[in-house]
Amino acid sequence: MVPFKRGQTFDFSGQVMNKGVPYPLSGYTLEADIRTQANFAFVQHMICSILDATTGMIRVYAPADDTKKWLAMPHLLDIRLTDGAGNVLISNTEEIDVQDTVTQG
């Protein structure tokens, strides 16, 4: 489970890998949603981009103004890649432990 403080910028960037090799993403579209773990309620559609299709680098993002509205509880996130032919690839689900902040701004 990945700890995350609500009210901060959510920026989940990394490489999509397949058996230790970067997955080429040319021609793919990228989507991701975050949902509550308890009842699978929709929370937010994430801002997504493919940073480098050759190396499989992606970014899943939500600004701080959005994350401050998230409830302090475990959430779920996965990515959905769709190629030009409509074939879908979905990543493993990441558990995000959304926690309250102590310092308020």
C-alpha positions in Angstrom: 0.0 0.0 0.0 1.3 3.4 -1.0 0.8 6.1 1.6 -0.5 9.5 0.3 -1.5 12.7 2.1 -4.6 14.3 0.7 -4.2 17.9 -0.3 -0.8 17.3 -2.0 -0.2 16.8 -5.7 -0.6 13.2 -6.8 2.1 12.4 -9.4 2.6 8.7 -10.2 5.1 8.4 -13.0 7.0 5.4 -14.1 7.6 2.8 -16.7 5.1 0.2 -17.9 7.1 -3.1 -18.0 6.4 -6.6 -19.3 8.7 -9.3 -17.9 11.4 -6.8 -17.1 11.3 -5.1 -20.5 9.8 -1.6 -21.2 6.4 -2.0 -22.9 6.3 0.0 -26.1 3.2 2.3 -26.0 3.2 3.7 -29.5 -0.4 4.0 -30.7 -1.9 3.5 -27.2 -4.2 5.8 -25.2 -3.8 5.9 -21.4 -6.6 6.3 -18.8 -6.8 5.9 -15.0 -9.4 6.3 -12.3 -9.1 6.3 -8.6 -11.9 4.6 -6.5 -12.5 3.9 -2.8 -11.4 0.5 -1.8 -14.3 -0.1 0.6 -17.2 0.2 -1.9 -15.4 0.8 -5.2 -17.0 4.3 -5.5 -15.7 6.5 -8.2 -13.5 9.3 -6.9 -11.8 10.9 -9.9 -10.7 10.4 -13.5 -6.9 11.1 -13.4 -4.9 13.3 -15.8 -2.8 10.8 -17.8 -0.1 11.1 -20.4 2.4 8.9 -22.2 5.7 10.6 -21.7 7.8 8.4 -23.9 6.1 5.7 -26.0 9.4 3.9 -26.8 10.5 3.4 -23.2 7.0 3.0 -21.8 7.2 6.1 -19.5 3.8 7.3 -18.3 2.4 9.9 -15.9 -0.8 9.7 -13.8 -1.6 13.0 -12.1 -4.1 14.9 -9.9 -3.6 18.5 -8.6 -3.7 19.3 -4.9 -7.0 21.1 -5.3 -8.5 17.8 -6.3 -6.8 15.5 -3.8 -7.9 17.6 -0.9 -11.4 16.4 -1.6 -10.5 12.7 -1.4 -11.6 10.9 1.7 -9.0 9.6 4.2 -9.3 5.9 3.5 -7.7 3.3 1.2 -8.2 3.8 -2.5 -7.5 1.8 -5.6 -5.8 2.8 -8.8 -4.9 1.0 -12.0 -4.1 2.1 -15.6 -5.9 1.2 -18.8 -4.0 1.2 -22.1 -6.0 0.8 -25.3 -4.3 0.3 -28.7 -5.7 1.5 -32.0 -7.5 -1.8 -32.6 -9.4 -1.5 -29.3 -7.3 -4.1 -27.5 -7.1 -3.3 -23.8 -4.3 -3.8 -21.3 -4.9 -3.1 -17.6 -2.2 -2.9 -15.0 -2.1 -4.4 -11.6 -4.2 -2.5 -9.1 -2.2 -0.2 -6.7 -3.6 0.4 -3.2 -3.3 4.1 -2.2 -3.7 4.8 1.5 -5.1 8.3 1.5 -4.3 10.0 4.9 -5.3 13.3 6.5 -2.7 16.0 6.6 -1.5 17.5 9.9 -0.4 20.8 8.5 -3.2 22.8 7.0 -2.5 25.6 4.5 
